[in-house]
Amino acid sequence: MKNTIKQQWFSNVKGDILSGIVVALALIPEAIAFSIIAGVDPMVGLYASFCIAVIISFVGGRPAMISAATGAMALVMVPLVKDYGLNYLLAATILTGIFQLLFGVCKIARLMKFIPRAVMIGFVNALAILIFSAQVPHFFNINGMTYVFVAVTLVIVYVLPRFVKSIPAPLVAIVVLTAIALFSQADLRTVGDLGTISQTLPSFFLPDVPFSFETLSIIFPYSLALAIVGLLESLMTASIVDDMTDTDSNKNQEARGQGVANIINGFFGGMAGCAMIGQSVINVKSGGRGRLSTFVAGAFLMFLIIVLGDLVVKIPMAVLAGIMIMVSVGTFDWSSFRYIWKAPKGDAAVMLITVAIVVATHDLSKGVIAGVLLSAMIFVAKLSKLKVTEEVDGVKRKFTVEGQLFFASVDTFVGSIQLTGEVQYVKIDLSHANIWDESAVAAIAKVLAKCKNQGCKVETIGLSSTSKKIQDSLLLLTDDKTSLTA
């Protein structure tokens, strides 16, 4: 236990502290922007980012992953805030956490194995596109100096690491370019232009809503949607960080941790949040590897607000936009262009559709669910290809069935067994086939009945032990109680 704590908290102290500081600086404009999207005060997003990051550093299952207020969650909240106000949002945040905690207890992370690689690639690429598009308003068509600061930021974050590895390049870019902007009084948009930051700590309070079934009926659908979107983004981001750091994480613990964080967060005036791929990538690329980096990100965020609030609002948005552009470029899977041409067409289509839906709707859950469903349909279509060959020997017929026999292939099976001419004996060879469901059992029974009705002696051979068990357990569900092996 002591070794685990030391490994996850204190094995990379310098790297975790410095990377956490970088993430904290990058969290401020994101949290403010997401608050504006949701229609609430900027402090709601900032409080959420502080609370969730600090709490998840202790109870989460993926060290070095950053969780805070996110755009995907903010979009779900918009109608609730518009129609019912902030207090109902906070109540929904608490219920969201309860749902996520229950999902974690039920080990929902096991469902991650059903998400195909094509969907994962689409998810990552869509997020990279969304991260980049979110930066466009902060640098495009403003003024020439903005372009200069973005360009210099990119030069620093890409070139400096070749010469200096002890200090994260994004931190150097923020400090140096903010100082230059202040001394030169350059005409640049700053963090303060996004919204007002109050230099106050969050405080505990109960959401001012009626504790009634009516309130529950209002927040229930929003909370369920938030819980699903949050866990989906968190678990997929955890898998991405796993790959980046070549380490494993406890996905069910992460689900429970997200729930605990959102429950507590709701009582301290924060909006529901989840893992952030952009900030998680910044953290890892800046050297963060342990839980300390996540804790520092949340704690230093509040230090910036309370102690350095007057200075933070002067950070140029062009610098932060440049850093996020670097993140989007690093996040995008550039090998996916080759994947489109080399992978099976169905997988390539799944990847492209996942990207298109996520980018069009800004809803990660819709894109991922659509990708998974399309993958399942393509898989079923491939699996349903059944081959039935006929051998004729006078009045005898032998049908050899090859493939998977289930609901999607039974029509092919039944349609392929046609008795023409004089037939007295029929043999159906299932040595190269597998029976999967009641539809298959019913189809075989139908074929046997058809043969007997035409006065033929019929038998099946080669039924595997697994298929035989399924046949025996499901035969009673069919109208024809005739044994399939006689």
Residue pairs with C-beta under 8 A, 6 or more apart in sequence:
7 290
8 63
8 290
8 291
9 290
9 291
9 292
10 290
10 292
11 289
11 290
12 287
12 288
12 289
12 290
12 292
12 293
13 292
14 166
14 287
15 286
15 287
15 288
15 289
15 293
16 64
16 287
16 288
16 289
16 290
16 292
16 293
16 296
17 292
17 293
17 296
18 167
18 168
18 171
18 286
18 287
19 168
19 282
19 283
19 284
19 286
19 287
19 288
19 293
19 296
20 283
20 288
20 292
20 293
20 294
20 295
20 296
20 297
20 299
20 300
21 171
21 296
21 297
21 300
22 168
22 170
22 171
22 174
22 282
22 283
22 286
23 66
23 279
23 282
23 283
23 286
23 288
23 293
23 296
23 297
24 296
24 297
24 298
24 300
24 301
24 303
24 304
25 170
25 171
25 174
25 304
25 312
25 315
25 320
26 170
26 278
26 279
26 282
26 320
26 323
26 324
27 49
27 53
27 66
27 68
27 279
27 297
27 301
28 46
28 191
28 197
28 301
28 304
28 305
28 312
28 315
29 138
29 191
29 194
29 317
29 320
30 49
30 68
30 69
30 71
30 276
30 278
30 279
31 42
31 45
31 46
31 48
31 49
31 68
31 69
32 42
32 45
32 46
32 191
32 194
32 195
32 197
33 45
33 71
33 134
33 194
34 45
34 69
34 70
34 71
34 73
34 74
34 271
35 41
35 42
35 43
35 44
35 45
35 46
35 69
35 74
35 195
35 271
36 42
36 194
36 195
37 71
37 74
37 75
37 78
38 44
38 45
38 74
38 75
38 77
38 78
38 81
38 89
38 271
39 77
39 78
39 81
39 82
40 77
40 81
40 86
40 89
40 271
41 86
41 195
42 194
42 195
42 196
42 197
43 197
43 198
43 200
43 269
44 69
44 86
44 89
44 269
44 270
44 271
45 69
45 74
45 270
45 271
46 69
46 197
46 301
46 305
47 202
47 265
47 268
47 269
47 270
48 68
48 69
48 265
48 270
48 271
48 272
48 273
49 68
49 69
49 270
49 273
49 298
49 301
50 202
50 270
50 298
50 299
50 301
50 302
50 305
51 202
51 261
51 264
51 265
51 268
51 270
51 298
52 67
52 68
52 69
52 261
52 262
52 265
52 270
52 273
52 298
53 66
53 67
53 68
53 294
53 295
53 297
53 298
53 301
54 295
54 298
54 299
55 257
55 260
55 261
55 264
55 265
56 65
56 67
56 257
56 258
56 261
56 294
57 291
57 292
57 294
57 295
57 298
58 291
58 295
59 253
59 256
59 257
59 260
59 261
60 67
60 253
60 254
60 257
60 258
60 261
60 291
60 294
61 238
61 249
61 250
61 251
61 252
61 253
61 254
61 255
61 256
61 257
62 238
62 241
62 242
62 249
62 250
62 251
62 254
62 275
63 247
63 249
63 289
63 290
63 291
63 293
63 294
64 241
64 245
64 280
64 283
64 284
64 288
64 289
64 290
64 291
64 293
64 294
65 234
65 237
65 238
65 241
65 249
65 254
65 275
65 280
65 283
65 294
66 275
66 276
66 279
66 280
66 282
66 283
66 294
66 297
67 234
67 258
67 261
67 273
67 274
67 275
67 276
67 294
68 273
68 276
68 279
68 298
69 270
69 271
69 273
70 230
70 233
70 273
70 274
70 275
70 276
71 130
71 134
71 362
72 229
72 230
72 233
72 274
72 362
72 363
72 364
72 365
73 226
73 229
73 230
73 271
73 272
73 273
73 274
74 271
75 362
75 363
76 222
76 225
76 226
76 229
76 363
77 89
77 92
77 222
77 226
77 271
77 272
79 222
80 88
80 89
80 92
80 218
80 219
80 222
81 88
81 89
84 218
87 207
87 208
87 209
88 207
88 209
88 215
88 218
88 219
89 271
90 207
90 266
90 267
90 269
90 270
90 271
91 207
91 209
91 215
91 219
91 266
92 219
92 222
92 223
92 226
92 266
92 272
93 223
93 226
93 262
93 265
93 266
93 270
93 271
93 272
94 207
94 262
94 263
94 266
94 267
95 216
95 219
95 220
95 223
96 223
96 226
96 227
96 230
96 262
96 266
96 272
97 258
97 259
97 260
97 261
97 262
97 263
97 264
97 265
97 266
97 272
98 223
98 259
98 263
99 223
99 224
99 227
99 259
100 227
100 230
100 231
100 255
100 256
100 258
100 259
100 262
101 255
101 256
101 259
101 260
101 263
102 259
103 227
103 231
103 255
103 259
104 252
104 253
104 254
104 255
104 256
104 257
104 258
104 259
105 256
107 252
108 231
108 252
108 255
109 235
109 251
109 252
109 254
109 255
110 252
112 235
112 236
112 239
112 251
114 372
115 236
115 368
115 371
115 372
116 347
116 350
116 371
116 372
116 375
117 347
118 343
118 347
118 348
118 350
118 351
118 354
118 371
118 375
119 350
119 351
119 354
119 368
119 371
119 372
119 375
120 236
120 239
121 333
121 336
121 339
121 351
121 354
122 350
122 351
122 352
122 353
122 354
122 355
122 358
122 367
122 371
123 236
123 354
123 358
123 364
123 367
123 368
123 371
124 240
124 277
124 331
124 332
124 333
125 332
125 333
125 336
125 351
125 355
126 354
126 355
126 358
126 359
126 364
126 367
127 277
127 278
127 331
127 358
127 364
128 328
128 329
128 331
128 332
128 333
129 328
129 332
129 355
129 359
130 358
130 359
130 362
131 277
131 278
131 324
131 327
131 328
131 331
132 324
132 325
132 328
132 329
133 359
134 324
135 321
135 324
135 325
135 328
138 189
138 317
138 318
138 320
138 321
139 146
139 147
139 150
139 317
139 318
139 321
139 322
142 189
143 187
145 186
145 187
145 188
145 318
146 188
146 189
146 318
147 318
149 177
149 181
149 186
149 188
149 316
149 318
149 319
149 322
150 318
150 319
150 321
150 322
150 325
151 322
152 173
152 177
152 322
153 173
153 177
153 318
153 319
153 321
153 322
153 323
153 326
154 322
154 325
154 326
156 169
156 172
156 173
156 176
156 177
157 169
157 170
157 173
157 322
157 323
157 326
158 169
158 326
160 169
160 172
160 173
161 169
164 172
168 286
168 287
169 286
170 282
170 286
170 323
170 326
171 286
173 319
173 322
173 323
174 315
174 319
174 320
174 323
177 316
177 318
177 319
178 314
178 315
178 316
178 319
180 186
181 188
181 314
181 316
181 319
182 314
186 316
188 316
188 317
188 318
189 316
189 317
189 318
190 313
190 314
190 315
190 316
190 317
191 197
191 312
191 313
191 314
191 315
191 317
191 320
192 313
192 314
193 317
194 317
197 305
197 309
197 312
197 313
198 305
199 305
199 306
199 309
200 306
201 302
201 306
202 268
202 269
202 270
203 268
203 269
204 267
204 268
205 267
205 268
205 269
206 267
207 266
209 215
225 365
226 272
227 259
228 365
229 274
229 363
229 364
229 365
230 258
230 262
230 272
230 273
230 274
231 255
231 258
231 274
232 364
232 365
232 368
233 274
233 275
233 277
233 364
234 254
234 255
234 258
234 274
234 275
235 251
235 254
235 255
236 364
236 368
237 275
237 276
237 277
237 280
238 249
238 251
238 254
238 275
239 251
240 277
240 280
240 281
241 249
241 280
241 284
242 248
242 249
244 281
244 284
245 284
245 289
254 275
258 274
258 275
261 273
262 272
262 273
265 271
265 272
265 273
266 272
277 331
278 324
278 327
278 328
278 331
279 297
281 327
281 330
281 331
282 323
282 327
283 293
283 294
283 297
285 327
285 330
288 294
304 312
305 312
333 339
336 351
339 347
339 348
339 351
340 348
340 351
340 352
341 348
343 351
346 375
346 378
346 382
347 375
347 378
349 374
349 378
350 371
350 374
350 375
350 378
351 371
353 367
353 370
353 371
353 374
354 367
354 368
354 370
354 371
355 367
356 367
357 363
357 366
357 367
357 370
357 371
358 364
358 366
358 367
358 368
361 367
380 408
381 408
383 403
383 404
383 406
383 408
383 409
384 403
384 404
384 406
384 408
384 409
384 412
385 403
385 409
386 401
386 402
386 403
386 404
386 405
386 409
386 412
386 413
386 416
386 433
387 401
387 402
387 403
388 399
388 400
388 401
388 402
388 412
388 413
388 416
388 417
389 399
389 400
389 402
390 397
390 398
390 399
390 416
391 397
391 398
391 399
391 400
395 422
395 423
395 424
395 425
396 423
396 424
396 425
396 426
396 427
397 419
397 423
397 425
397 426
397 427
398 426
398 427
398 428
398 429
399 416
399 417
399 426
399 427
399 428
399 429
400 429
400 431
400 432
401 413
401 428
401 429
401 430
401 432
401 433
402 432
402 433
403 409
403 432
403 433
404 433
404 434
404 436
405 413
405 430
405 433
405 434
405 435
405 436
405 440
405 443
405 444
406 435
406 436
406 437
406 439
406 440
407 437
407 439
407 440
409 440
410 439
410 440
410 442
410 443
413 440
413 443
413 444
413 447
414 443
414 446
414 447
417 428
417 447
417 450
417 451
419 426
419 450
419 451
419 454
419 456
423 454
423 456
424 455
424 456
424 457
425 456
425 457
425 458
426 451
426 456
426 457
426 458
426 459
427 458
427 459
427 460
427 461
428 444
428 447
428 448
428 458
428 459
428 460
428 461
429 460
429 461
429 462
430 460
430 461
430 462
430 463
430 464
430 467
431 461
431 462
431 464
432 462
433 462
433 467
434 464
434 466
434 467
435 441
435 444
435 463
435 467
435 470
435 471
436 470
437 470
437 474
438 474
438 477
438 478
440 470
441 470
441 471
441 474
441 475
441 477
441 478
441 484
442 477
442 478
442 479
442 480
444 460
444 471
444 484
445 475
445 478
445 479
445 480
445 482
445 484
446 480
448 458
448 460
448 480
448 482
448 484
449 480
449 482
451 458
452 458
452 482
459 485
459 486
460 484
460 485
461 485
463 471
463 484
463 485
468 485
471 484
471 485
475 481
475 483
475 484
